[in-house]
């Protein structure tokens, strides 16, 4: 990769967001996003952190809103910094849970998509996902920094085995 186009020492996430991945019995619960940034793509449930909300509170609320379930004992495994060319920069807290309460259902925001951890549809996901989602599945903590031009990743850097 070329040198970073971003001065990361000065970078700030204007939007703080979350993602949740529920992994159970060799499968991961994803969503097909119906609207907003990434509409039509496959991802985990999540979204913007509301004022006064912690990242953990946000990821639980977003999973409830998008899939009608509550993740059990979510734990933060990663943090992603996105420098975007066509929207505000995003700081995303990434969580994993191994179980949930309720029954996943379709909402106006998302369609639930169960997939084997060996058959994740990376071709329908954001380009960066293939670099950090395997770490989450292996329960390895991570920090990723990514620069995007539109929907194309132009630079990345990953660190692993961090303490959150």
OpenMM code with the backbone's topology and positions (N, CA, C; nanometers):
from openmm import Vec3, app, unit

residues = "UNK UNK UNK UNK UNK UNK UNK UNK UNK UNK UNK UNK UNK UNK UNK UNK UNK UNK UNK UNK UNK UNK UNK UNK UNK UNK UNK UNK UNK UNK UNK UNK UNK UNK UNK UNK UNK UNK UNK UNK UNK UNK UNK UNK UNK UNK UNK UNK UNK UNK UNK UNK UNK UNK UNK UNK UNK UNK UNK UNK UNK UNK UNK UNK UNK UNK UNK UNK UNK UNK UNK UNK UNK UNK UNK UNK UNK UNK UNK UNK UNK UNK UNK UNK UNK UNK UNK UNK UNK UNK UNK UNK UNK UNK UNK UNK UNK UNK UNK UNK UNK UNK UNK UNK UNK UNK UNK UNK UNK UNK UNK UNK UNK UNK UNK UNK UNK UNK UNK UNK UNK UNK UNK UNK UNK UNK UNK UNK UNK UNK UNK UNK UNK UNK UNK UNK UNK UNK UNK UNK UNK UNK UNK UNK UNK UNK UNK UNK UNK UNK UNK UNK UNK UNK UNK UNK UNK UNK UNK UNK UNK UNK UNK UNK".split()
positions = [
    Vec3(0.0840, -0.1184, 0.0000),
    Vec3(0.0000, 0.0000, 0.0000),
    Vec3(0.0882, 0.1244, 0.0000),
    Vec3(0.0393, 0.2289, -0.0618),
    Vec3(0.1111, 0.3573, -0.0581),
    Vec3(0.1054, 0.4166, 0.0823),
    Vec3(0.1821, 0.5230, 0.1058),
    Vec3(0.1732, 0.5889, 0.2366),
    Vec3(0.0302, 0.6380, 0.2618),
    Vec3(-0.0037, 0.6515, 0.3887),
    Vec3(-0.1380, 0.6939, 0.4238),
    Vec3(-0.1668, 0.8342, 0.3724),
    Vec3(-0.2839, 0.8546, 0.3130),
    Vec3(-0.3234, 0.9882, 0.2693),
    Vec3(-0.3761, 1.0737, 0.3861),
    Vec3(-0.3823, 1.0144, 0.5037),
    Vec3(-0.4404, 1.0792, 0.6214),
    Vec3(-0.3330, 1.0986, 0.7280),
    Vec3(-0.3332, 1.2129, 0.7941),
    Vec3(-0.2495, 1.2338, 0.9123),
    Vec3(-0.3286, 1.1800, 1.0315),
    Vec3(-0.3035, 1.0555, 1.0674),
    Vec3(-0.3817, 0.9896, 1.1710),
    Vec3(-0.3595, 1.0518, 1.3086),
    Vec3(-0.2464, 1.1209, 1.3287),
    Vec3(-0.2230, 1.1852, 1.4585),
    Vec3(-0.3205, 1.3005, 1.4818),
    Vec3(-0.3782, 1.3536, 1.3738),
    Vec3(-0.4760, 1.4627, 1.3835),
    Vec3(-0.6195, 1.4176, 1.3573),
    Vec3(-0.6358, 1.2906, 1.3218),
    Vec3(-0.7660, 1.2380, 1.2817),
    Vec3(-0.8625, 1.2367, 1.3991),
    Vec3(-0.9877, 1.2676, 1.3701),
    Vec3(-1.0940, 1.2549, 1.4699),
    Vec3(-1.2186, 1.1986, 1.4016),
    Vec3(-1.2805, 1.1061, 1.4689),
    Vec3(-1.4058, 1.0524, 1.4177),
    Vec3(-1.5190, 1.1500, 1.4471),
    Vec3(-1.5819, 1.1996, 1.3424),
    Vec3(-1.6947, 1.2921, 1.3605),
    Vec3(-1.8214, 1.2165, 1.3979),
    Vec3(-1.8344, 1.0961, 1.3458),
    Vec3(-1.9460, 1.0085, 1.3799),
    Vec3(-1.8901, 0.8942, 1.4637),
    Vec3(-1.9512, 0.8689, 1.5790),
    Vec3(-1.9153, 0.7528, 1.6602),
    Vec3(-2.0261, 0.6499, 1.6427),
    Vec3(-1.9846, 0.5268, 1.6126),
    Vec3(-2.0808, 0.4232, 1.5760),
    Vec3(-2.0401, 0.2891, 1.6351),
    Vec3(-2.1264, 0.1898, 1.6138),
    Vec3(-2.1024, 0.0551, 1.6641),
    Vec3(-2.1406, -0.0489, 1.5587),
    Vec3(-2.0841, -0.1682, 1.5745),
    Vec3(-2.1224, -0.2865, 1.4975),
    Vec3(-2.1281, -0.4053, 1.5926),
    Vec3(-2.2203, -0.4973, 1.5688),
    Vec3(-2.2362, -0.6184, 1.6499),
    Vec3(-2.2328, -0.7410, 1.5594),
    Vec3(-2.1593, -0.8417, 1.6020),
    Vec3(-2.1565, -0.9697, 1.5319),
    Vec3(-2.1879, -1.0784, 1.6338),
    Vec3(-2.2983, -1.1504, 1.6106),
    Vec3(-2.3377, -1.2603, 1.6974),
    Vec3(-2.2909, -1.3889, 1.6297),
    Vec3(-2.2079, -1.4647, 1.7016),
    Vec3(-2.1479, -1.5867, 1.6484),
    Vec3(-2.1975, -1.7034, 1.7337),
    Vec3(-2.2629, -1.7976, 1.6678),
    Vec3(-2.3227, -1.9089, 1.7414),
    Vec3(-2.3242, -2.0342, 1.6544),
    Vec3(-2.2736, -2.1438, 1.7091),
    Vec3(-2.2788, -2.2752, 1.6433),
    Vec3(-2.2212, -2.2715, 1.5021),
    Vec3(-2.1058, -2.2045, 1.4869),
    Vec3(-2.0361, -2.2018, 1.3586),
    Vec3(-2.0959, -2.1079, 1.2553),
    Vec3(-2.1926, -2.0250, 1.2999),
    Vec3(-2.2546, -1.9290, 1.2084),
    Vec3(-2.2454, -1.7892, 1.2679),
    Vec3(-2.2566, -1.6901, 1.1809),
    Vec3(-2.2566, -1.5505, 1.2243),
    Vec3(-2.3833, -1.4849, 1.1716),
    Vec3(-2.4452, -1.4031, 1.2574),
    Vec3(-2.5674, -1.3328, 1.2197),
    Vec3(-2.5300, -1.1969, 1.1617),
    Vec3(-2.5573, -1.1800, 1.0342),
    Vec3(-2.5306, -1.0562, 0.9627),
    Vec3(-2.6636, -0.9926, 0.9236),
    Vec3(-2.6563, -0.8772, 0.8615),
    Vec3(-2.7766, -0.8143, 0.8072),
    Vec3(-2.7518, -0.7722, 0.6635),
    Vec3(-2.8598, -0.7683, 0.5864),
    Vec3(-2.8588, -0.6976, 0.4589),
    Vec3(-2.9224, -0.5632, 0.4892),
    Vec3(-2.8415, -0.4588, 0.4735),
    Vec3(-2.8859, -0.3245, 0.5105),
    Vec3(-2.9818, -0.2704, 0.4047),
    Vec3(-3.0945, -0.2151, 0.4490),
    Vec3(-3.1985, -0.1699, 0.3573),
    Vec3(-3.1905, -0.0208, 0.3241),
    Vec3(-3.1218, 0.0591, 0.4115),
    Vec3(-3.1186, 0.2037, 0.3860),
    Vec3(-2.9954, 0.2651, 0.4517),
    Vec3(-2.9678, 0.3903, 0.4162),
    Vec3(-2.8554, 0.4621, 0.4754),
    Vec3(-2.7219, 0.4229, 0.4140),
    Vec3(-2.6131, 0.4640, 0.4800),
    Vec3(-2.4783, 0.4339, 0.4333),
    Vec3(-2.4607, 0.2828, 0.4240),
    Vec3(-2.4225, 0.2337, 0.3069),
    Vec3(-2.4033, 0.0905, 0.2873),
    Vec3(-2.5301, 0.0140, 0.2544),
    Vec3(-2.6375, 0.0821, 0.2162),
    Vec3(-2.7618, 0.0136, 0.1792),
    Vec3(-2.7333, -0.0892, 0.0705),
    Vec3(-2.7890, -0.2102, 0.0877),
    Vec3(-2.7676, -0.3189, -0.0073),
    Vec3(-2.6481, -0.4061, 0.0279),
    Vec3(-2.5617, -0.3589, 0.1160),
    Vec3(-2.4457, -0.4369, 0.1570),
    Vec3(-2.4818, -0.5279, 0.2743),
    Vec3(-2.3980, -0.6282, 0.2945),
    Vec3(-2.4068, -0.7177, 0.4097),
    Vec3(-2.3115, -0.6631, 0.5157),
    Vec3(-2.3567, -0.6617, 0.6414),
    Vec3(-2.2756, -0.6113, 0.7515),
    Vec3(-2.3322, -0.6688, 0.8808),
    Vec3(-2.2818, -0.6217, 0.9931),
    Vec3(-2.3425, -0.6533, 1.1213),
    Vec3(-2.4395, -0.5425, 1.1570),
    Vec3(-2.5342, -0.5681, 1.2467),
    Vec3(-2.6201, -0.4595, 1.2921),
    Vec3(-2.5378, -0.3557, 1.3670),
    Vec3(-2.5837, -0.2324, 1.3628),
    Vec3(-2.5133, -0.1259, 1.4334),
    Vec3(-2.5555, 0.0084, 1.3797),
    Vec3(-2.4909, 0.1116, 1.4303),
    Vec3(-2.5233, 0.2454, 1.3852),
    Vec3(-2.4632, 0.3498, 1.4768),
    Vec3(-2.5124, 0.4720, 1.4613),
    Vec3(-2.4593, 0.5861, 1.5355),
    Vec3(-2.4911, 0.5759, 1.6842),
    Vec3(-2.3941, 0.6212, 1.7646),
    Vec3(-2.4128, 0.6307, 1.9087),
    Vec3(-2.4902, 0.7590, 1.9368),
    Vec3(-2.5999, 0.7472, 2.0112),
    Vec3(-2.6804, 0.8641, 2.0465),
    Vec3(-2.6136, 0.9445, 2.1577),
    Vec3(-2.6418, 1.0743, 2.1661),
    Vec3(-2.5865, 1.1558, 2.2751),
    Vec3(-2.6198, 1.0960, 2.4115),
    Vec3(-2.5194, 1.0896, 2.4981),
    Vec3(-2.5377, 1.0360, 2.6318),
    Vec3(-2.5302, 0.8845, 2.6414),
    Vec3(-2.5162, 0.8175, 2.5287),
    Vec3(-2.5134, 0.6719, 2.5235),
    Vec3(-2.3682, 0.6235, 2.5204),
    Vec3(-2.3402, 0.5127, 2.5873),
    Vec3(-2.2088, 0.4493, 2.5755),
    Vec3(-2.2079, 0.3626, 2.4493),
    Vec3(-2.0890, 0.3258, 2.3990),
    Vec3(-2.0866, 0.2343, 2.2850),
    Vec3(-2.1607, 0.1028, 2.3134),
    Vec3(-2.1470, 0.0494, 2.4345),
    Vec3(-2.2158, -0.0748, 2.4681),
    Vec3(-2.3672, -0.0567, 2.4656),
    Vec3(-2.4169, 0.0508, 2.5241),
    Vec3(-2.5614, 0.0775, 2.5198),
    Vec3(-2.6090, 0.0917, 2.3756),
    Vec3(-2.5296, 0.1589, 2.2934),
    Vec3(-2.5664, 0.1808, 2.1538),
    Vec3(-2.5744, 0.0501, 2.0760),
    Vec3(-2.4752, -0.0362, 2.0916),
    Vec3(-2.4732, -0.1593, 2.0120),
    Vec3(-2.5891, -0.2507, 2.0510),
    Vec3(-2.6282, -0.2487, 2.1785),
    Vec3(-2.7441, -0.3276, 2.2203),
    Vec3(-2.8711, -0.2680, 2.1594),
    Vec3(-2.8884, -0.1363, 2.1708),
    Vec3(-3.0072, -0.0696, 2.1155),
    Vec3(-3.0165, -0.0910, 1.9644),
    Vec3(-2.9068, -0.0714, 1.8938),
    Vec3(-2.9087, -0.0865, 1.7478),
    Vec3(-2.9434, -0.2293, 1.7060),
    Vec3(-2.8922, -0.3288, 1.7784),
    Vec3(-2.9244, -0.4684, 1.7462),
    Vec3(-3.0723, -0.4952, 1.7719),
    Vec3(-3.1262, -0.4375, 1.8799),
    Vec3(-3.2693, -0.4519, 1.9076),
    Vec3(-3.3526, -0.3870, 1.7970),
    Vec3(-3.3132, -0.2666, 1.7532),
    Vec3(-3.3895, -0.1957, 1.6498),
    Vec3(-3.3822, -0.2639, 1.5141),
    Vec3(-3.2643, -0.3162, 1.4792),
    Vec3(-3.2454, -0.3709, 1.3443),
    Vec3(-3.2852, -0.5172, 1.3319),
    Vec3(-3.2728, -0.5964, 1.4404),
    Vec3(-3.2996, -0.7399, 1.4315),
    Vec3(-3.4008, -0.7914, 1.5329),
    Vec3(-3.4497, -0.7047, 1.6214),
    Vec3(-3.5517, -0.7419, 1.7196),
    Vec3(-3.5013, -0.8424, 1.8225),
    Vec3(-3.3690, -0.8443, 1.8473),
    Vec3(-3.3098, -0.9337, 1.9469),
    Vec3(-3.2157, -0.8523, 2.0359),
    Vec3(-3.1818, -0.9108, 2.1511),
    Vec3(-3.0874, -0.8494, 2.2439),
    Vec3(-2.9645, -0.9396, 2.2541),
    Vec3(-2.8462, -0.8894, 2.2172),
    Vec3(-2.7253, -0.9713, 2.2293),
    Vec3(-2.6937, -1.0005, 2.3756),
    Vec3(-2.6473, -1.1224, 2.4033),
    Vec3(-2.6109, -1.1633, 2.5390),
    Vec3(-2.4613, -1.1433, 2.5617),
    Vec3(-2.4274, -1.0732, 2.6665),
    Vec3(-2.2901, -1.0502, 2.7097),
    Vec3(-2.1999, -1.0027, 2.5950),
    Vec3(-2.2349, -0.8925, 2.5285),
    Vec3(-2.1478, -0.8420, 2.4222),
    Vec3(-2.0146, -0.7943, 2.4792),
    Vec3(-1.9087, -0.8157, 2.4019),
    Vec3(-1.7765, -0.7686, 2.4424),
    Vec3(-1.7090, -0.6997, 2.3251),
    Vec3(-1.6418, -0.5895, 2.3545),
    Vec3(-1.5723, -0.5149, 2.2499),
    Vec3(-1.4452, -0.5883, 2.2115),
    Vec3(-1.4306, -0.6117, 2.0811),
    Vec3(-1.3101, -0.6752, 2.0294),
    Vec3(-1.2323, -0.5837, 1.9366),
    Vec3(-1.2943, -0.4761, 1.8885),
    Vec3(-1.2218, -0.3951, 1.7925),
    Vec3(-1.2662, -0.2517, 1.7868),
    Vec3(-1.1810, -0.1737, 1.7226),
    Vec3(-1.2120, -0.0344, 1.6942),
    Vec3(-1.1637, -0.0060, 1.5529),
    Vec3(-1.2498, 0.0573, 1.4747),
    Vec3(-1.2199, 0.0887, 1.3354),
    Vec3(-1.2272, 0.2393, 1.3158),
    Vec3(-1.1270, 0.2948, 1.2503),
    Vec3(-1.1243, 0.4366, 1.2162),
    Vec3(-1.1369, 0.4464, 1.0650),
    Vec3(-1.2389, 0.5142, 1.0189),
    Vec3(-1.2641, 0.5292, 0.8759),
    Vec3(-1.2491, 0.6747, 0.8346),
    Vec3(-1.1547, 0.7018, 0.7467),
    Vec3(-1.1416, 0.8330, 0.6833),
    Vec3(-1.2130, 0.8213, 0.5493),
    Vec3(-1.3245, 0.8921, 0.5369),
    Vec3(-1.4111, 0.8783, 0.4205),
    Vec3(-1.4030, 1.0033, 0.3339),
    Vec3(-1.4043, 0.9847, 0.2022),
    Vec3(-1.3959, 1.0992, 0.1109),
    Vec3(-1.5300, 1.1691, 0.0932),
    Vec3(-1.6399, 1.0948, 0.1120),
    Vec3(-1.7707, 1.1508, 0.0777),
    Vec3(-1.8697, 1.1554, 0.1937),
    Vec3(-1.8208, 1.1376, 0.3164),
    Vec3(-1.9042, 1.1537, 0.4354),
    Vec3(-1.8119, 1.1772, 0.5540),
    Vec3(-1.8651, 1.2196, 0.6677),
    Vec3(-1.7794, 1.2448, 0.7840),
    Vec3(-1.7030, 1.1194, 0.8277),
    Vec3(-1.5846, 1.1400, 0.8858),
    Vec3(-1.5036, 1.0289, 0.9358),
    Vec3(-1.5795, 0.9553, 1.0467),
    Vec3(-1.5582, 0.8234, 1.0535),
    Vec3(-1.6330, 0.7383, 1.1455),
    Vec3(-1.5377, 0.6632, 1.2379),
    Vec3(-1.5644, 0.6684, 1.3673),
    Vec3(-1.4971, 0.5852, 1.4670),
    Vec3(-1.5988, 0.4799, 1.5091),
    Vec3(-1.5675, 0.3526, 1.4830),
    Vec3(-1.6629, 0.2447, 1.5050),
    Vec3(-1.6098, 0.1448, 1.6081),
    Vec3(-1.6910, 0.1187, 1.7112),
    Vec3(-1.6613, 0.0195, 1.8145),
    Vec3(-1.7262, -0.1123, 1.7703),
    Vec3(-1.6471, -0.2204, 1.7674),
    Vec3(-1.6951, -0.3480, 1.7139),
    Vec3(-1.7067, -0.4505, 1.8268),
    Vec3(-1.8254, -0.5103, 1.8358),
    Vec3(-1.8576, -0.6047, 1.9428),
    Vec3(-1.8904, -0.7426, 1.8877),
    Vec3(-1.8708, -0.8413, 1.9765),
    Vec3(-1.9100, -0.9792, 1.9472),
    Vec3(-1.9916, -1.0308, 2.0657),
    Vec3(-2.0931, -1.1097, 2.0346),
    Vec3(-2.1690, -1.1830, 2.1358),
    Vec3(-2.1843, -1.3262, 2.0858),
    Vec3(-2.1989, -1.4182, 2.1787),
    Vec3(-2.2106, -1.5591, 2.1418),
    Vec3(-2.3527, -1.6129, 2.1567),
    Vec3(-2.4454, -1.5248, 2.1971),
    Vec3(-2.5847, -1.5666, 2.2093),
    Vec3(-2.6726, -1.4417, 2.2111),
    Vec3(-2.8027, -1.4620, 2.2124),
    Vec3(-2.8971, -1.3506, 2.2102),
    Vec3(-3.0300, -1.3965, 2.2673),
    Vec3(-3.1128, -1.2976, 2.2991),
    Vec3(-3.2474, -1.3238, 2.3487),
    Vec3(-3.3456, -1.2758, 2.2419),
    Vec3(-3.4444, -1.3595, 2.2103),
    Vec3(-3.5437, -1.3222, 2.1111),
    Vec3(-3.5297, -1.4032, 1.9840),
    Vec3(-3.6024, -1.3615, 1.8827),
    Vec3(-3.5990, -1.4262, 1.7519),
    Vec3(-3.5635, -1.3214, 1.6470),
    Vec3(-3.4517, -1.3413, 1.5718),
    Vec3(-3.4160, -1.2416, 1.4704),
    Vec3(-3.5286, -1.2239, 1.3690),
    Vec3(-3.5587, -1.0971, 1.3395),
    Vec3(-3.6642, -1.0681, 1.2436),
    Vec3(-3.6287, -0.9502, 1.1562),
    Vec3(-3.6923, -0.9443, 1.0405),
    Vec3(-3.6720, -0.8337, 0.9470),
    Vec3(-3.7397, -0.7076, 1.0003),
    Vec3(-3.6723, -0.5944, 0.9798),
    Vec3(-3.7272, -0.4639, 1.0165),
    Vec3(-3.7190, -0.3725, 0.8952),
    Vec3(-3.7611, -0.2483, 0.9111),
    Vec3(-3.7507, -0.1547, 0.7992),
    Vec3(-3.6060, -0.1152, 0.7720),
    Vec3(-3.5132, -0.1537, 0.8597),
    Vec3(-3.3722, -0.1213, 0.8414),
    Vec3(-3.2890, -0.2370, 0.7884),
    Vec3(-3.3300, -0.3627, 0.8200),
    Vec3(-3.2402, -0.4746, 0.7916),
    Vec3(-3.3138, -0.6067, 0.7758),
    Vec3(-3.2505, -0.6948, 0.6981),
    Vec3(-3.2951, -0.8330, 0.6820),
    Vec3(-3.1895, -0.9215, 0.7486),
    Vec3(-3.2276, -1.0102, 0.8439),
    Vec3(-3.1279, -1.0977, 0.9053),
    Vec3(-3.0724, -1.1977, 0.8045),
    Vec3(-2.9418, -1.2216, 0.8144),
    Vec3(-2.8731, -1.3150, 0.7246),
    Vec3(-2.7789, -1.4010, 0.8088),
    Vec3(-2.8164, -1.5269, 0.8324),
    Vec3(-2.7262, -1.6212, 0.8984),
    Vec3(-2.6350, -1.6804, 0.7925),
    Vec3(-2.5065, -1.6889, 0.8216),
    Vec3(-2.4131, -1.7512, 0.7285),
    Vec3(-2.3086, -1.8298, 0.8059),
    Vec3(-2.2606, -1.9365, 0.7466),
    Vec3(-2.1517, -2.0129, 0.8062),
    Vec3(-2.0281, -1.9229, 0.8145),
    Vec3(-1.9506, -1.9379, 0.9224),
    Vec3(-1.8292, -1.8564, 0.9332),
    Vec3(-1.7304, -1.8890, 0.8203),
    Vec3(-1.7488, -2.0032, 0.7539),
    Vec3(-1.6627, -2.0407, 0.6416),
    Vec3(-1.7148, -1.9905, 0.5074),
    Vec3(-1.8338, -1.9293, 0.5059),
    Vec3(-1.8938, -1.8856, 0.3792),
    Vec3(-1.9423, -1.7410, 0.3869),
    Vec3(-1.8676, -1.6570, 0.4547),
    Vec3(-1.9073, -1.5169, 0.4688),
    Vec3(-1.9023, -1.4493, 0.3317),
    Vec3(-2.0088, -1.3777, 0.2937),
    Vec3(-2.0155, -1.3173, 0.1588),
    Vec3(-1.9384, -1.1849, 0.1501),
    Vec3(-1.8053, -1.1949, 0.1607),
    Vec3(-1.7225, -1.0738, 0.1587),
    Vec3(-1.7435, -0.9906, 0.0321),
    Vec3(-1.7804, -1.0551, -0.0778),
    Vec3(-1.8023, -0.9832, -0.2037),
    Vec3(-1.9213, -0.8872, -0.1948),
    Vec3(-2.0059, -0.9017, -0.0928),
    Vec3(-2.1214, -0.8126, -0.0745),
    Vec3(-2.1017, -0.7177, 0.0439),
    Vec3(-1.9800, -0.7154, 0.0980),
    Vec3(-1.9516, -0.6365, 0.2177),
    Vec3(-1.8548, -0.5228, 0.1839),
    Vec3(-1.8338, -0.4327, 0.2805),
    Vec3(-1.7322, -0.3293, 0.2652),
    Vec3(-1.5964, -0.3966, 0.2508),
    Vec3(-1.5091, -0.3356, 0.1733),
    Vec3(-1.3790, -0.3937, 0.1395),
    Vec3(-1.2921, -0.4213, 0.2624),
    Vec3(-1.3047, -0.3397, 0.3659),
    Vec3(-1.2210, -0.3570, 0.4853),
    Vec3(-1.2593, -0.4800, 0.5676),
    Vec3(-1.3840, -0.5258, 0.5568),
    Vec3(-1.4334, -0.6331, 0.6437),
    Vec3(-1.3475, -0.7593, 0.6361),
    Vec3(-1.2972, -0.7918, 0.5191),
    Vec3(-1.2193, -0.9152, 0.5038),
    Vec3(-1.0878, -0.9101, 0.5825),
    Vec3(-1.0466, -0.7903, 0.6253),
    Vec3(-0.9215, -0.7769, 0.6997),
    Vec3(-0.9398, -0.7905, 0.8508),
    Vec3(-1.0563, -0.7536, 0.9027),
    Vec3(-1.0746, -0.7590, 1.0481),
    Vec3(-1.1808, -0.8577, 1.0953),
    Vec3(-1.2797, -0.8915, 1.0137),
    Vec3(-1.3835, -0.9842, 1.0590),
    Vec3(-1.3262, -1.1217, 1.0950),
    Vec3(-1.2286, -1.1761, 1.0215),
    Vec3(-1.1692, -1.3033, 1.0657),
    Vec3(-1.1050, -1.2931, 1.2047),
    Vec3(-1.0502, -1.1758, 1.2383),
    Vec3(-0.9933, -1.1570, 1.3722),
    Vec3(-1.1029, -1.1647, 1.4778),
    Vec3(-1.2151, -1.0993, 1.4529),
    Vec3(-1.3280, -1.1052, 1.5456),
    Vec3(-1.3758, -1.2491, 1.5619),
    Vec3(-1.3860, -1.3216, 1.4529),
    Vec3(-1.4317, -1.4604, 1.4591),
    Vec3(-1.3357, -1.5470, 1.5393),
    Vec3(-1.2058, -1.5135, 1.5354),
    Vec3(-1.1038, -1.5855, 1.6130),
    Vec3(-1.0890, -1.5303, 1.7544),
    Vec3(-1.1730, -1.4306, 1.7900),
    Vec3(-1.1692, -1.3657, 1.9203),
    Vec3(-1.0358, -1.2963, 1.9477),
    Vec3(-0.9771, -1.2386, 1.8428),
    Vec3(-0.8544, -1.1597, 1.8527),
    Vec3(-0.8933, -1.0129, 1.8495),
    Vec3(-0.8483, -0.9358, 1.9467),
    Vec3(-0.8796, -0.7926, 1.9481),
    Vec3(-0.7996, -0.7217, 1.8389),
    Vec3(-0.8529, -0.6084, 1.7906),
    Vec3(-0.7910, -0.5415, 1.6765),
    Vec3(-0.8222, -0.3929, 1.6738),
    Vec3(-0.7383, -0.3207, 1.6012),
    Vec3(-0.7610, -0.1793, 1.5695),
    Vec3(-0.7260, -0.1622, 1.4224),
    Vec3(-0.8203, -0.1113, 1.3454),
    Vec3(-0.7968, -0.0906, 1.2033),
    Vec3(-0.8167, 0.0547, 1.1656),
    Vec3(-0.7319, 0.1025, 1.0750),
    Vec3(-0.7470, 0.2369, 1.0187),
    Vec3(-0.7585, 0.2198, 0.8676),
    Vec3(-0.8594, 0.2861, 0.8090),
    Vec3(-0.8888, 0.2683, 0.6674),
    Vec3(-0.9207, 0.4020, 0.6037),
    Vec3(-0.8678, 0.4244, 0.4851),
    Vec3(-0.9018, 0.5425, 0.4062),
    Vec3(-0.9814, 0.4948, 0.2848),
    Vec3(-1.0943, 0.5621, 0.2614),
    Vec3(-1.1821, 0.5277, 0.1501),
    Vec3(-1.1997, 0.6470, 0.0573),
    Vec3(-1.2009, 0.6191, -0.0728),
    Vec3(-1.2449, 0.7123, -0.1772),
    Vec3(-1.3756, 0.6538, -0.2283),
    Vec3(-1.4851, 0.7171, -0.1935),
    Vec3(-1.6151, 0.6575, -0.2256),
    Vec3(-1.6262, 0.5250, -0.1520),
    Vec3(-1.6549, 0.4175, -0.2245),
    Vec3(-1.6645, 0.2853, -0.1628),
    Vec3(-1.5386, 0.2018, -0.1841),
    Vec3(-1.4303, 0.2640, -0.2337),
    Vec3(-1.3047, 0.1917, -0.2580),
    Vec3(-1.2036, 0.2221, -0.1484),
    Vec3(-1.1493, 0.1172, -0.0878),
    Vec3(-1.0462, 0.1334, 0.0133),
    Vec3(-0.9140, 0.1657, -0.0563),
    Vec3(-0.8492, 0.2749, -0.0149),
    Vec3(-0.7242, 0.3155, -0.0784),
    Vec3(-0.6038, 0.2985, 0.0141),
    Vec3(-0.6294, 0.2733, 0.1429),
    Vec3(-0.5204, 0.2548, 0.2384),
    Vec3(-0.5753, 0.1857, 0.3627),
    Vec3(-0.4883, 0.1048, 0.4281),
    Vec3(-0.5295, 0.0389, 0.5523),
    Vec3(-0.4096, 0.0079, 0.6393),
    Vec3(-0.4361, -0.0077, 0.7689),
    Vec3(-0.3360, -0.0487, 0.8654),
    Vec3(-0.4102, -0.1233, 0.9759),
    Vec3(-0.3536, -0.2357, 1.0212),
    Vec3(-0.4183, -0.3165, 1.1258),
    Vec3(-0.3194, -0.3463, 1.2378),
    Vec3(-0.3694, -0.3442, 1.3609),
    Vec3(-0.2943, -0.3889, 1.4780),
    Vec3(-0.3827, -0.4880, 1.5531),
    Vec3(-0.3208, -0.5868, 1.6191),
    Vec3(-0.3981, -0.6893, 1.6877),
    Vec3(-0.3536, -0.7058, 1.8323),
    Vec3(-0.4314, -0.7859, 1.9046),
    Vec3(-0.4057, -0.8222, 2.0437),
    Vec3(-0.3976, -0.7002, 2.1349),
    Vec3(-0.5006, -0.6182, 2.1254),
    Vec3(-0.5099, -0.4968, 2.2080),
    Vec3(-0.6028, -0.5222, 2.3258),
    Vec3(-0.5910, -0.4394, 2.4277),
    Vec3(-0.6801, -0.4472, 2.5423),
    Vec3(-0.7784, -0.3323, 2.5334),
    Vec3(-0.9066, -0.3625, 2.5306),
    Vec3(-1.0090, -0.2584, 2.5269),
    Vec3(-1.0623, -0.2459, 2.6651),
] * unit.nanometer
topology = app.Topology()
chain = topology.addChain("A")
for resn in residues:
    res = topology.addResidue(resn, chain)
    for name in ("N", "CA", "C"):
        topology.addAtom(name, app.Element.getBySymbol(name[0]), res)
